[in-house]
Amino acid sequence: MLTLQDAKNRFSAVVEAALAGRPQEVSRRGKPAVVIVAAAEYARLVAGASARRESFADHLMAFPGLPEEETDRASAAPRDVAF
């Protein structure tokens, strides 16, 4: 893992390594911060994640809620309001 300062000083070498298929991990203040990968690898990762992701509507439809007949609903009617 490279420190941020090392990555700045050797940025061309970091990019070349990423393009060669070796992702470069960079830390900031001793903690992992970013990973530099080639654009083609990033596109492959994004496409793979998108292919496995269901739509938000499908996610909601899969909610394990109660059937309509078992759902308790308030039976109070709204009150009349005169203006």
mmCIF file of the N, C-alpha and C atoms, coordinates in Angstrom:
data_MODEL
# 
_entry.id   MODEL 
# 
loop_
_atom_site.group_PDB 
_atom_site.id 
_atom_site.type_symbol 
_atom_site.label_atom_id 
_atom_site.label_alt_id 
_atom_site.label_comp_id 
_atom_site.label_asym_id 
_atom_site.label_entity_id 
_atom_site.label_seq_id 
_atom_site.pdbx_PDB_ins_code 
_atom_site.Cartn_x 
_atom_site.Cartn_y 
_atom_site.Cartn_z 
_atom_site.occupancy 
_atom_site.B_iso_or_equiv 
_atom_site.pdbx_formal_charge 
_atom_site.auth_seq_id 
_atom_site.auth_comp_id 
_atom_site.auth_asym_id 
_atom_site.auth_atom_id 
_atom_site.pdbx_PDB_model_num 
ATOM 1   N N  . MET A 1 1  ? 0.849   -1.169  0.000   1.00 0.00 ? 1  MET A N  1 
ATOM 2   C CA . MET A 1 1  ? 0.000   0.000   0.000   1.00 0.00 ? 1  MET A CA 1 
ATOM 3   C C  . MET A 1 1  ? 0.899   1.237   0.000   1.00 0.00 ? 1  MET A C  1 
ATOM 4   N N  . LEU A 1 2  ? 0.560   2.168   -0.855  1.00 0.00 ? 2  LEU A N  1 
ATOM 5   C CA . LEU A 1 2  ? 1.318   3.407   -0.960  1.00 0.00 ? 2  LEU A CA 1 
ATOM 6   C C  . LEU A 1 2  ? 0.710   4.484   -0.068  1.00 0.00 ? 2  LEU A C  1 
ATOM 7   N N  . THR A 1 3  ? 1.557   5.347   0.454   1.00 0.00 ? 3  THR A N  1 
ATOM 8   C CA . THR A 1 3  ? 1.026   6.516   1.146   1.00 0.00 ? 3  THR A CA 1 
ATOM 9   C C  . THR A 1 3  ? 0.608   7.521   0.078   1.00 0.00 ? 3  THR A C  1 
ATOM 10  N N  . LEU A 1 4  ? -0.211  8.458   0.454   1.00 0.00 ? 4  LEU A N  1 
ATOM 11  C CA . LEU A 1 4  ? -0.660  9.474   -0.486  1.00 0.00 ? 4  LEU A CA 1 
ATOM 12  C C  . LEU A 1 4  ? 0.526   10.249  -1.056  1.00 0.00 ? 4  LEU A C  1 
ATOM 13  N N  . GLN A 1 5  ? 1.470   10.584  -0.203  1.00 0.00 ? 5  GLN A N  1 
ATOM 14  C CA . GLN A 1 5  ? 2.644   11.333  -0.668  1.00 0.00 ? 5  GLN A CA 1 
ATOM 15  C C  . GLN A 1 5  ? 3.447   10.526  -1.681  1.00 0.00 ? 5  GLN A C  1 
ATOM 16  N N  . ASP A 1 6  ? 3.647   9.215   -1.411  1.00 0.00 ? 6  ASP A N  1 
ATOM 17  C CA . ASP A 1 6  ? 4.359   8.366   -2.371  1.00 0.00 ? 6  ASP A CA 1 
ATOM 18  C C  . ASP A 1 6  ? 3.609   8.277   -3.693  1.00 0.00 ? 6  ASP A C  1 
ATOM 19  N N  . ALA A 1 7  ? 2.291   8.163   -3.626  1.00 0.00 ? 7  ALA A N  1 
ATOM 20  C CA . ALA A 1 7  ? 1.491   8.089   -4.846  1.00 0.00 ? 7  ALA A CA 1 
ATOM 21  C C  . ALA A 1 7  ? 1.611   9.378   -5.653  1.00 0.00 ? 7  ALA A C  1 
ATOM 22  N N  . LYS A 1 8  ? 1.638   10.527  -4.967  1.00 0.00 ? 8  LYS A N  1 
ATOM 23  C CA . LYS A 1 8  ? 1.812   11.807  -5.659  1.00 0.00 ? 8  LYS A CA 1 
ATOM 24  C C  . LYS A 1 8  ? 3.174   11.867  -6.345  1.00 0.00 ? 8  LYS A C  1 
ATOM 25  N N  . ASN A 1 9  ? 4.198   11.449  -5.617  1.00 0.00 ? 9  ASN A N  1 
ATOM 26  C CA . ASN A 1 9  ? 5.558   11.533  -6.143  1.00 0.00 ? 9  ASN A CA 1 
ATOM 27  C C  . ASN A 1 9  ? 5.788   10.593  -7.319  1.00 0.00 ? 9  ASN A C  1 
ATOM 28  N N  . ARG A 1 10 ? 5.080   9.464   -7.326  1.00 0.00 ? 10 ARG A N  1 
ATOM 29  C CA . ARG A 1 10 ? 5.282   8.459   -8.378  1.00 0.00 ? 10 ARG A CA 1 
ATOM 30  C C  . ARG A 1 10 ? 4.008   8.214   -9.166  1.00 0.00 ? 10 ARG A C  1 
ATOM 31  N N  . PHE A 1 11 ? 3.243   9.251   -9.426  1.00 0.00 ? 11 PHE A N  1 
ATOM 32  C CA . PHE A 1 11 ? 1.921   9.086   -10.028 1.00 0.00 ? 11 PHE A CA 1 
ATOM 33  C C  . PHE A 1 11 ? 1.975   8.362   -11.370 1.00 0.00 ? 11 PHE A C  1 
ATOM 34  N N  . SER A 1 12 ? 2.936   8.702   -12.208 1.00 0.00 ? 12 SER A N  1 
ATOM 35  C CA . SER A 1 12 ? 3.046   8.029   -13.510 1.00 0.00 ? 12 SER A CA 1 
ATOM 36  C C  . SER A 1 12 ? 3.260   6.532   -13.334 1.00 0.00 ? 12 SER A C  1 
ATOM 37  N N  . ALA A 1 13 ? 4.103   6.137   -12.393 1.00 0.00 ? 13 ALA A N  1 
ATOM 38  C CA . ALA A 1 13 ? 4.356   4.718   -12.145 1.00 0.00 ? 13 ALA A CA 1 
ATOM 39  C C  . ALA A 1 13 ? 3.117   4.037   -11.563 1.00 0.00 ? 13 ALA A C  1 
ATOM 40  N N  . VAL A 1 14 ? 2.377   4.745   -10.727 1.00 0.00 ? 14 VAL A N  1 
ATOM 41  C CA . VAL A 1 14 ? 1.143   4.201   -10.148 1.00 0.00 ? 14 VAL A CA 1 
ATOM 42  C C  . VAL A 1 14 ? 0.129   3.942   -11.255 1.00 0.00 ? 14 VAL A C  1 
ATOM 43  N N  . VAL A 1 15 ? -0.011  4.890   -12.164 1.00 0.00 ? 15 VAL A N  1 
ATOM 44  C CA . VAL A 1 15 ? -0.948  4.728   -13.289 1.00 0.00 ? 15 VAL A CA 1 
ATOM 45  C C  . VAL A 1 15 ? -0.506  3.578   -14.187 1.00 0.00 ? 15 VAL A C  1 
ATOM 46  N N  . GLU A 1 16 ? 0.774   3.491   -14.481 1.00 0.00 ? 16 GLU A N  1 
ATOM 47  C CA . GLU A 1 16 ? 1.277   2.399   -15.324 1.00 0.00 ? 16 GLU A CA 1 
ATOM 48  C C  . GLU A 1 16 ? 0.999   1.040   -14.686 1.00 0.00 ? 16 GLU A C  1 
ATOM 49  N N  . ALA A 1 17 ? 1.195   0.932   -13.387 1.00 0.00 ? 17 ALA A N  1 
ATOM 50  C CA . ALA A 1 17 ? 0.931   -0.336  -12.695 1.00 0.00 ? 17 ALA A CA 1 
ATOM 51  C C  . ALA A 1 17 ? -0.556  -0.681  -12.746 1.00 0.00 ? 17 ALA A C  1 
ATOM 52  N N  . ALA A 1 18 ? -1.406  0.312   -12.564 1.00 0.00 ? 18 ALA A N  1 
ATOM 53  C CA . ALA A 1 18 ? -2.850  0.063   -12.634 1.00 0.00 ? 18 ALA A CA 1 
ATOM 54  C C  . ALA A 1 18 ? -3.245  -0.382  -14.029 1.00 0.00 ? 18 ALA A C  1 
ATOM 55  N N  . LEU A 1 19 ? -2.683  0.244   -15.054 1.00 0.00 ? 19 LEU A N  1 
ATOM 56  C CA . LEU A 1 19 ? -2.978  -0.148  -16.431 1.00 0.00 ? 19 LEU A CA 1 
ATOM 57  C C  . LEU A 1 19 ? -2.471  -1.544  -16.753 1.00 0.00 ? 19 LEU A C  1 
ATOM 58  N N  . ALA A 1 20 ? -1.437  -1.976  -16.043 1.00 0.00 ? 20 ALA A N  1 
ATOM 59  C CA . ALA A 1 20 ? -0.882  -3.317  -16.254 1.00 0.00 ? 20 ALA A CA 1 
ATOM 60  C C  . ALA A 1 20 ? -1.684  -4.381  -15.505 1.00 0.00 ? 20 ALA A C  1 
ATOM 61  N N  . GLY A 1 21 ? -2.754  -3.968  -14.838 1.00 0.00 ? 21 GLY A N  1 
ATOM 62  C CA . GLY A 1 21 ? -3.603  -4.949  -14.168 1.00 0.00 ? 21 GLY A CA 1 
ATOM 63  C C  . GLY A 1 21 ? -3.308  -5.129  -12.696 1.00 0.00 ? 21 GLY A C  1 
ATOM 64  N N  . ARG A 1 22 ? -2.493  -4.251  -12.111 1.00 0.00 ? 22 ARG A N  1 
ATOM 65  C CA . ARG A 1 22 ? -2.177  -4.323  -10.686 1.00 0.00 ? 22 ARG A CA 1 
ATOM 66  C C  . ARG A 1 22 ? -2.799  -3.129  -9.974  1.00 0.00 ? 22 ARG A C  1 
ATOM 67  N N  . PRO A 1 23 ? -3.985  -3.282  -9.377  1.00 0.00 ? 23 PRO A N  1 
ATOM 68  C CA . PRO A 1 23 ? -4.610  -2.163  -8.665  1.00 0.00 ? 23 PRO A CA 1 
ATOM 69  C C  . PRO A 1 23 ? -3.669  -1.605  -7.599  1.00 0.00 ? 23 PRO A C  1 
ATOM 70  N N  . GLN A 1 24 ? -3.667  -0.298  -7.457  1.00 0.00 ? 24 GLN A N  1 
ATOM 71  C CA . GLN A 1 24 ? -2.773  0.377   -6.526  1.00 0.00 ? 24 GLN A CA 1 
ATOM 72  C C  . GLN A 1 24 ? -3.576  0.938   -5.353  1.00 0.00 ? 24 GLN A C  1 
ATOM 73  N N  . GLU A 1 25 ? -3.283  0.454   -4.150  1.00 0.00 ? 25 GLU A N  1 
ATOM 74  C CA . GLU A 1 25 ? -3.962  0.928   -2.954  1.00 0.00 ? 25 GLU A CA 1 
ATOM 75  C C  . GLU A 1 25 ? -3.187  2.111   -2.378  1.00 0.00 ? 25 GLU A C  1 
ATOM 76  N N  . VAL A 1 26 ? -3.930  3.152   -2.005  1.00 0.00 ? 26 VAL A N  1 
ATOM 77  C CA . VAL A 1 26 ? -3.310  4.358   -1.467  1.00 0.00 ? 26 VAL A CA 1 
ATOM 78  C C  . VAL A 1 26 ? -3.936  4.641   -0.103  1.00 0.00 ? 26 VAL A C  1 
ATOM 79  N N  . SER A 1 27 ? -3.075  4.947   0.861   1.00 0.00 ? 27 SER A N  1 
ATOM 80  C CA . SER A 1 27 ? -3.563  5.264   2.202   1.00 0.00 ? 27 SER A CA 1 
ATOM 81  C C  . SER A 1 27 ? -3.384  6.749   2.479   1.00 0.00 ? 27 SER A C  1 
ATOM 82  N N  . ARG A 1 28 ? -4.206  7.245   3.389   1.00 0.00 ? 28 ARG A N  1 
ATOM 83  C CA . ARG A 1 28 ? -4.093  8.631   3.831   1.00 0.00 ? 28 ARG A CA 1 
ATOM 84  C C  . ARG A 1 28 ? -4.179  8.640   5.343   1.00 0.00 ? 28 ARG A C  1 
ATOM 85  N N  . ARG A 1 29 ? -3.195  9.224   5.971   1.00 0.00 ? 29 ARG A N  1 
ATOM 86  C CA . ARG A 1 29 ? -3.091  9.250   7.431   1.00 0.00 ? 29 ARG A CA 1 
ATOM 87  C C  . ARG A 1 29 ? -3.128  7.848   8.030   1.00 0.00 ? 29 ARG A C  1 
ATOM 88  N N  . GLY A 1 30 ? -2.498  6.900   7.329   1.00 0.00 ? 30 GLY A N  1 
ATOM 89  C CA . GLY A 1 30 ? -2.380  5.540   7.840   1.00 0.00 ? 30 GLY A CA 1 
ATOM 90  C C  . GLY A 1 30 ? -3.587  4.645   7.618   1.00 0.00 ? 30 GLY A C  1 
ATOM 91  N N  . LYS A 1 31 ? -4.627  5.164   6.971   1.00 0.00 ? 31 LYS A N  1 
ATOM 92  C CA . LYS A 1 31 ? -5.835  4.376   6.734   1.00 0.00 ? 31 LYS A CA 1 
ATOM 93  C C  . LYS A 1 31 ? -6.056  4.221   5.237   1.00 0.00 ? 31 LYS A C  1 
ATOM 94  N N  . PRO A 1 32 ? -6.535  3.046   4.796   1.00 0.00 ? 32 PRO A N  1 
ATOM 95  C CA . PRO A 1 32 ? -6.815  2.871   3.364   1.00 0.00 ? 32 PRO A CA 1 
ATOM 96  C C  . PRO A 1 32 ? -7.778  3.953   2.868   1.00 0.00 ? 32 PRO A C  1 
ATOM 97  N N  . ALA A 1 33 ? -7.444  4.576   1.736   1.00 0.00 ? 33 ALA A N  1 
ATOM 98  C CA . ALA A 1 33 ? -8.272  5.670   1.229   1.00 0.00 ? 33 ALA A CA 1 
ATOM 99  C C  . ALA A 1 33 ? -8.882  5.347   -0.128  1.00 0.00 ? 33 ALA A C  1 
ATOM 100 N N  . VAL A 1 34 ? -8.061  4.970   -1.095  1.00 0.00 ? 34 VAL A N  1 
ATOM 101 C CA . VAL A 1 34 ? -8.558  4.717   -2.451  1.00 0.00 ? 34 VAL A CA 1 
ATOM 102 C C  . VAL A 1 34 ? -7.787  3.567   -3.085  1.00 0.00 ? 34 VAL A C  1 
ATOM 103 N N  . VAL A 1 35 ? -8.380  3.042   -4.152  1.00 0.00 ? 35 VAL A N  1 
ATOM 104 C CA . VAL A 1 35 ? -7.705  2.054   -4.990  1.00 0.00 ? 35 VAL A CA 1 
ATOM 105 C C  . VAL A 1 35 ? -7.750  2.587   -6.412  1.00 0.00 ? 35 VAL A C  1 
ATOM 106 N N  . ILE A 1 36 ? -6.608  2.616   -7.052  1.00 0.00 ? 36 ILE A N  1 
ATOM 107 C CA . ILE A 1 36 ? -6.526  3.099   -8.430  1.00 0.00 ? 36 ILE A CA 1 
ATOM 108 C C  . ILE A 1 36 ? -6.517  1.880   -9.341  1.00 0.00 ? 36 ILE A C  1 
ATOM 109 N N  . VAL A 1 37 ? -7.514  1.832   -10.231 1.00 0.00 ? 37 VAL A N  1 
ATOM 110 C CA . VAL A 1 37 ? -7.625  0.723   -11.184 1.00 0.00 ? 37 VAL A CA 1 
ATOM 111 C C  . VAL A 1 37 ? -7.730  1.300   -12.588 1.00 0.00 ? 37 VAL A C  1 
ATOM 112 N N  . ALA A 1 38 ? -7.463  0.472   -13.573 1.00 0.00 ? 38 ALA A N  1 
ATOM 113 C CA . ALA A 1 38 ? -7.594  0.884   -14.969 1.00 0.00 ? 38 ALA A CA 1 
ATOM 114 C C  . ALA A 1 38 ? -9.061  1.151   -15.280 1.00 0.00 ? 38 ALA A C  1 
ATOM 115 N N  . ALA A 1 39 ? -9.314  2.053   -16.212 1.00 0.00 ? 39 ALA A N  1 
ATOM 116 C CA . ALA A 1 39 ? -10.678 2.422   -16.580 1.00 0.00 ? 39 ALA A CA 1 
ATOM 117 C C  . ALA A 1 39 ? -11.455 1.200   -17.090 1.00 0.00 ? 39 ALA A C  1 
ATOM 118 N N  . ALA A 1 40 ? -10.819 0.327   -17.839 1.00 0.00 ? 40 ALA A N  1 
ATOM 119 C CA . ALA A 1 40 ? -11.497 -0.869  -18.357 1.00 0.00 ? 40 ALA A CA 1 
ATOM 120 C C  . ALA A 1 40 ? -11.925 -1.793  -17.212 1.00 0.00 ? 40 ALA A C  1 
ATOM 121 N N  . GLU A 1 41 ? -11.079 -1.928  -16.212 1.00 0.00 ? 41 GLU A N  1 
ATOM 122 C CA . GLU A 1 41 ? -11.414 -2.765  -15.054 1.00 0.00 ? 41 GLU A CA 1 
ATOM 123 C C  . GLU A 1 41 ? -12.563 -2.147  -14.263 1.00 0.00 ? 41 GLU A C  1 
ATOM 124 N N  . TYR A 1 42 ? -12.539 -0.835  -14.100 1.00 0.00 ? 42 TYR A N  1 
ATOM 125 C CA . TYR A 1 42 ? -13.626 -0.149  -13.398 1.00 0.00 ? 42 TYR A CA 1 
ATOM 126 C C  . TYR A 1 42 ? -14.946 -0.344  -14.141 1.00 0.00 ? 42 TYR A C  1 
ATOM 127 N N  . ALA A 1 43 ? -14.934 -0.191  -15.460 1.00 0.00 ? 43 ALA A N  1 
ATOM 128 C CA . ALA A 1 43 ? -16.147 -0.386  -16.262 1.00 0.00 ? 43 ALA A CA 1 
ATOM 129 C C  . ALA A 1 43 ? -16.665 -1.809  -16.115 1.00 0.00 ? 43 ALA A C  1 
ATOM 130 N N  . ARG A 1 44 ? -15.755 -2.787  -16.087 1.00 0.00 ? 44 ARG A N  1 
ATOM 131 C CA . ARG A 1 44 ? -16.159 -4.191  -15.918 1.00 0.00 ? 44 ARG A CA 1 
ATOM 132 C C  . ARG A 1 44 ? -16.812 -4.401  -14.558 1.00 0.00 ? 44 ARG A C  1 
ATOM 133 N N  . LEU A 1 45 ? -16.253 -3.814  -13.520 1.00 0.00 ? 45 LEU A N  1 
ATOM 134 C CA . LEU A 1 45 ? -16.811 -3.956  -12.178 1.00 0.00 ? 45 LEU A CA 1 
ATOM 135 C C  . LEU A 1 45 ? -18.189 -3.309  -12.068 1.00 0.00 ? 45 LEU A C  1 
ATOM 136 N N  . VAL A 1 46 ? -18.342 -2.130  -12.649 1.00 0.00 ? 46 VAL A N  1 
ATOM 137 C CA . VAL A 1 46 ? -19.629 -1.432  -12.606 1.00 0.00 ? 46 VAL A CA 1 
ATOM 138 C C  . VAL A 1 46 ? -20.684 -2.201  -13.380 1.00 0.00 ? 46 VAL A C  1 
ATOM 139 N N  . ALA A 1 47 ? -20.324 -2.703  -14.551 1.00 0.00 ? 47 ALA A N  1 
ATOM 140 C CA . ALA A 1 47 ? -21.280 -3.470  -15.359 1.00 0.00 ? 47 ALA A CA 1 
ATOM 141 C C  . ALA A 1 47 ? -21.705 -4.739  -14.636 1.00 0.00 ? 47 ALA A C  1 
ATOM 142 N N  . GLY A 1 48 ? -20.780 -5.399  -13.976 1.00 0.00 ? 48 GLY A N  1 
ATOM 143 C CA . GLY A 1 48 ? -21.115 -6.616  -13.229 1.00 0.00 ? 48 GLY A CA 1 
ATOM 144 C C  . GLY A 1 48 ? -22.047 -6.335  -12.071 1.00 0.00 ? 48 GLY A C  1 
ATOM 145 N N  . ALA A 1 49 ? -21.808 -5.236  -11.380 1.00 0.00 ? 49 ALA A N  1 
ATOM 146 C CA . ALA A 1 49 ? -22.671 -4.877  -10.252 1.00 0.00 ? 49 ALA A CA 1 
ATOM 147 C C  . ALA A 1 49 ? -24.062 -4.488  -10.737 1.00 0.00 ? 49 ALA A C  1 
ATOM 148 N N  . SER A 1 50 ? -24.135 -3.773  -11.849 1.00 0.00 ? 50 SER A N  1 
ATOM 149 C CA . SER A 1 50 ? -25.431 -3.353  -12.391 1.00 0.00 ? 50 SER A CA 1 
ATOM 150 C C  . SER A 1 50 ? -26.238 -4.540  -12.877 1.00 0.00 ? 50 SER A C  1 
ATOM 151 N N  . ALA A 1 51 ? -25.571 -5.530  -13.431 1.00 0.00 ? 51 ALA A N  1 
ATOM 152 C CA . ALA A 1 51 ? -26.280 -6.705  -13.959 1.00 0.00 ? 51 ALA A CA 1 
ATOM 153 C C  . ALA A 1 51 ? -26.934 -7.505  -12.842 1.00 0.00 ? 51 ALA A C  1 
ATOM 154 N N  . ARG A 1 52 ? -26.349 -7.517  -11.663 1.00 0.00 ? 52 ARG A N  1 
ATOM 155 C CA . ARG A 1 52 ? -26.894 -8.299  -10.554 1.00 0.00 ? 52 ARG A CA 1 
ATOM 156 C C  . ARG A 1 52 ? -27.912 -7.527  -9.731  1.00 0.00 ? 52 ARG A C  1 
ATOM 157 N N  . ARG A 1 53 ? -28.010 -6.223  -9.932  1.00 0.00 ? 53 ARG A N  1 
ATOM 158 C CA . ARG A 1 53 ? -28.875 -5.389  -9.108  1.00 0.00 ? 53 ARG A CA 1 
ATOM 159 C C  . ARG A 1 53 ? -30.297 -5.424  -9.654  1.00 0.00 ? 53 ARG A C  1 
ATOM 160 N N  . GLU A 1 54 ? -31.257 -5.669  -8.764  1.00 0.00 ? 54 GLU A N  1 
ATOM 161 C CA . GLU A 1 54 ? -32.649 -5.621  -9.171  1.00 0.00 ? 54 GLU A CA 1 
ATOM 162 C C  . GLU A 1 54 ? -33.151 -4.186  -9.135  1.00 0.00 ? 54 GLU A C  1 
ATOM 163 N N  . SER A 1 55 ? -34.287 -3.945  -9.785  1.00 0.00 ? 55 SER A N  1 
ATOM 164 C CA . SER A 1 55 ? -34.828 -2.596  -9.773  1.00 0.00 ? 55 SER A CA 1 
ATOM 165 C C  . SER A 1 55 ? -35.422 -2.301  -8.399  1.00 0.00 ? 55 SER A C  1 
ATOM 166 N N  . PHE A 1 56 ? -35.610 -1.022  -8.113  1.00 0.00 ? 56 PHE A N  1 
ATOM 167 C CA . PHE A 1 56 ? -36.187 -0.626  -6.835  1.00 0.00 ? 56 PHE A CA 1 
ATOM 168 C C  . PHE A 1 56 ? -37.614 -1.147  -6.714  1.00 0.00 ? 56 PHE A C  1 
ATOM 169 N N  . ALA A 1 57 ? -38.367 -1.139  -7.816  1.00 0.00 ? 57 ALA A N  1 
ATOM 170 C CA . ALA A 1 57 ? -39.743 -1.666  -7.801  1.00 0.00 ? 57 ALA A CA 1 
ATOM 171 C C  . ALA A 1 57 ? -39.743 -3.155  -7.458  1.00 0.00 ? 57 ALA A C  1 
ATOM 172 N N  . ASP A 1 58 ? -38.820 -3.923  -8.031  1.00 0.00 ? 58 ASP A N  1 
ATOM 173 C CA . ASP A 1 58 ? -38.727 -5.351  -7.706  1.00 0.00 ? 58 ASP A CA 1 
ATOM 174 C C  . ASP A 1 58 ? -38.388 -5.544  -6.236  1.00 0.00 ? 58 ASP A C  1 
ATOM 175 N N  . HIS A 1 59 ? -37.519 -4.705  -5.724  1.00 0.00 ? 59 HIS A N  1 
ATOM 176 C CA . HIS A 1 59 ? -37.147 -4.773  -4.306  1.00 0.00 ? 59 HIS A CA 1 
ATOM 177 C C  . HIS A 1 59 ? -38.370 -4.546  -3.421  1.00 0.00 ? 59 HIS A C  1 
ATOM 178 N N  . LEU A 1 60 ? -39.172 -3.532  -3.747  1.00 0.00 ? 60 LEU A N  1 
ATOM 179 C CA . LEU A 1 60 ? -40.376 -3.256  -2.955  1.00 0.00 ? 60 LEU A CA 1 
ATOM 180 C C  . LEU A 1 60 ? -41.405 -4.381  -3.072  1.00 0.00 ? 60 LEU A C  1 
ATOM 181 N N  . MET A 1 61 ? -41.543 -4.927  -4.273  1.00 0.00 ? 61 MET A N  1 
ATOM 182 C CA . MET A 1 61 ? -42.526 -5.996  -4.480  1.00 0.00 ? 61 MET A CA 1 
ATOM 183 C C  . MET A 1 61 ? -42.141 -7.269  -3.733  1.00 0.00 ? 61 MET A C  1 
ATOM 184 N N  . ALA A 1 62 ? -40.875 -7.452  -3.447  1.00 0.00 ? 62 ALA A N  1 
ATOM 185 C CA . ALA A 1 62 ? -40.412 -8.643  -2.739  1.00 0.00 ? 62 ALA A CA 1 
ATOM 186 C C  . ALA A 1 62 ? -40.540 -8.503  -1.229  1.00 0.00 ? 62 ALA A C  1 
ATOM 187 N N  . PHE A 1 63 ? -41.018 -7.359  -0.747  1.00 0.00 ? 63 PHE A N  1 
ATOM 188 C CA . PHE A 1 63 ? -41.155 -7.139  0.695   1.00 0.00 ? 63 PHE A CA 1 
ATOM 189 C C  . PHE A 1 63 ? -42.110 -8.177  1.282   1.00 0.00 ? 63 PHE A C  1 
ATOM 190 N N  . PRO A 1 64 ? -41.700 -8.843  2.348   1.00 0.00 ? 64 PRO A N  1 
ATOM 191 C CA . PRO A 1 64 ? -42.546 -9.903  2.916   1.00 0.00 ? 64 PRO A CA 1 
ATOM 192 C C  . PRO A 1 64 ? -43.639 -9.346  3.831   1.00 0.00 ? 64 PRO A C  1 
ATOM 193 N N  . GLY A 1 65 ? -44.503 -8.520  3.304   1.00 0.00 ? 65 GLY A N  1 
ATOM 194 C CA . GLY A 1 65 ? -45.579 -7.932  4.094   1.00 0.00 ? 65 GLY A CA 1 
ATOM 195 C C  . GLY A 1 65 ? -46.716 -8.917  4.298   1.00 0.00 ? 65 GLY A C  1 
ATOM 196 N N  . LEU A 1 66 ? -47.680 -8.524  5.103   1.00 0.00 ? 66 LEU A N  1 
ATOM 197 C CA . LEU A 1 66 ? -48.842 -9.367  5.359   1.00 0.00 ? 66 LEU A CA 1 
ATOM 198 C C  . LEU A 1 66 ? -49.804 -9.300  4.182   1.00 0.00 ? 66 LEU A C  1 
ATOM 199 N N  . PRO A 1 67 ? -50.552 -10.383 3.943   1.00 0.00 ? 67 PRO A N  1 
ATOM 200 C CA . PRO A 1 67 ? -51.577 -10.333 2.901   1.00 0.00 ? 67 PRO A CA 1 
ATOM 201 C C  . PRO A 1 67 ? -52.619 -9.268  3.255   1.00 0.00 ? 67 PRO A C  1 
ATOM 202 N N  . GLU A 1 68 ? -53.285 -8.733  2.258   1.00 0.00 ? 68 GLU A N  1 
ATOM 203 C CA . GLU A 1 68 ? -54.242 -7.650  2.434   1.00 0.00 ? 68 GLU A CA 1 
ATOM 204 C C  . GLU A 1 68 ? -55.315 -7.989  3.463   1.00 0.00 ? 68 GLU A C  1 
ATOM 205 N N  . GLU A 1 69 ? -55.805 -9.220  3.455   1.00 0.00 ? 69 GLU A N  1 
ATOM 206 C CA . GLU A 1 69 ? -56.889 -9.589  4.379   1.00 0.00 ? 69 GLU A CA 1 
ATOM 207 C C  . GLU A 1 69 ? -56.420 -9.705  5.833   1.00 0.00 ? 69 GLU A C  1 
ATOM 208 N N  . GLU A 1 70 ? -55.146 -9.819  6.074   1.00 0.00 ? 70 GLU A N  1 
ATOM 209 C CA . GLU A 1 70 ? -54.643 -9.930  7.437   1.00 0.00 ? 70 GLU A CA 1 
ATOM 210 C C  . GLU A 1 70 ? -54.169 -8.585  8.002   1.00 0.00 ? 70 GLU A C  1 
ATOM 211 N N  . THR A 1 71 ? -54.215 -7.565  7.225   1.00 0.00 ? 71 THR A N  1 
ATOM 212 C CA . THR A 1 71 ? -53.728 -6.262  7.663   1.00 0.00 ? 71 THR A CA 1 
ATOM 213 C C  . THR A 1 71 ? -54.800 -5.549  8.463   1.00 0.00 ? 71 THR A C  1 
ATOM 214 N N  . ASP A 1 72 ? -54.459 -5.132  9.668   1.00 0.00 ? 72 ASP A N  1 
ATOM 215 C CA . ASP A 1 72 ? -55.402 -4.380  10.503  1.00 0.00 ? 72 ASP A CA 1 
ATOM 216 C C  . ASP A 1 72 ? -55.438 -2.940  10.021  1.00 0.00 ? 72 ASP A C  1 
ATOM 217 N N  . ARG A 1 73 ? -56.620 -2.476  9.748   1.00 0.00 ? 73 ARG A N  1 
ATOM 218 C CA . ARG A 1 73 ? -56.789 -1.099  9.305   1.00 0.00 ? 73 ARG A CA 1 
ATOM 219 C C  . ARG A 1 73 ? -57.706 -0.380  10.282  1.00 0.00 ? 73 ARG A C  1 
ATOM 220 N N  . ALA A 1 74 ? -57.495 0.885   10.405  1.00 0.00 ? 74 ALA A N  1 
ATOM 221 C CA . ALA A 1 74 ? -58.367 1.686   11.284  1.00 0.00 ? 74 ALA A CA 1 
ATOM 222 C C  . ALA A 1 74 ? -59.777 1.699   10.698  1.00 0.00 ? 74 ALA A C  1 
ATOM 223 N N  . SER A 1 75 ? -60.774 1.466   11.545  1.00 0.00 ? 75 SER A N  1 
ATOM 224 C CA . SER A 1 75 ? -62.141 1.439   11.057  1.00 0.00 ? 75 SER A CA 1 
ATOM 225 C C  . SER A 1 75 ? -62.860 2.751   11.331  1.00 0.00 ? 75 SER A C  1 
ATOM 226 N N  . ALA A 1 76 ? -62.184 3.728   11.890  1.00 0.00 ? 76 ALA A N  1 
ATOM 227 C CA . ALA A 1 76 ? -62.811 5.013   12.187  1.00 0.00 ? 76 ALA A CA 1 
ATOM 228 C C  . ALA A 1 76 ? -63.037 5.790   10.904  1.00 0.00 ? 76 ALA A C  1 
ATOM 229 N N  . ALA A 1 77 ? -64.207 6.377   10.781  1.00 0.00 ? 77 ALA A N  1 
ATOM 230 C CA . ALA A 1 77 ? -64.521 7.190   9.624   1.00 0.00 ? 77 ALA A CA 1 
ATOM 231 C C  . ALA A 1 77 ? -64.097 8.633   9.912   1.00 0.00 ? 77 ALA A C  1 
ATOM 232 N N  . PRO A 1 78 ? -63.777 9.379   8.878   1.00 0.00 ? 78 PRO A N  1 
ATOM 233 C CA . PRO A 1 78 ? -63.409 10.775  9.121   1.00 0.00 ? 78 PRO A CA 1 
ATOM 234 C C  . PRO A 1 78 ? -64.636 11.570  9.625   1.00 0.00 ? 78 PRO A C  1 
ATOM 235 N N  . ARG A 1 79 ? -64.391 12.559  10.443  1.00 0.00 ? 79 ARG A N  1 
ATOM 236 C CA . ARG A 1 79 ? -65.503 13.334  11.000  1.00 0.00 ? 79 ARG A CA 1 
ATOM 237 C C  . ARG A 1 79 ? -65.928 14.414  9.998   1.00 0.00 ? 79 ARG A C  1 
ATOM 238 N N  . ASP A 1 80 ? -67.146 14.837  10.114  1.00 0.00 ? 80 ASP A N  1 
ATOM 239 C CA . ASP A 1 80 ? -67.644 15.898  9.260   1.00 0.00 ? 80 ASP A CA 1 
ATOM 240 C C  . ASP A 1 80 ? -67.083 17.236  9.742   1.00 0.00 ? 80 ASP A C  1 
ATOM 241 N N  . VAL A 1 81 ? -66.705 18.044  8.798   1.00 0.00 ? 81 VAL A N  1 
ATOM 242 C CA . VAL A 1 81 ? -66.162 19.349  9.108   1.00 0.00 ? 81 VAL A CA 1 
ATOM 243 C C  . VAL A 1 81 ? -66.981 20.380  8.368   1.00 0.00 ? 81 VAL A C  1 
ATOM 244 N N  . ALA A 1 82 ? -67.490 21.363  9.083   1.00 0.00 ? 82 ALA A N  1 
ATOM 245 C CA . ALA A 1 82 ? -68.253 22.435  8.447   1.00 0.00 ? 82 ALA A CA 1 
ATOM 246 C C  . ALA A 1 82 ? -67.381 23.672  8.345   1.00 0.00 ? 82 ALA A C  1 
ATOM 247 N N  . PHE A 1 83 ? -67.437 24.329  7.209   1.00 0.00 ? 83 PHE A N  1 
ATOM 248 C CA . PHE A 1 83 ? -66.662 25.552  6.992   1.00 0.00 ? 83 PHE A CA 1 
ATOM 249 C C  . PHE A 1 83 ? -67.565 26.734  6.956   1.00 0.00 ? 83 PHE A C  1 
# 
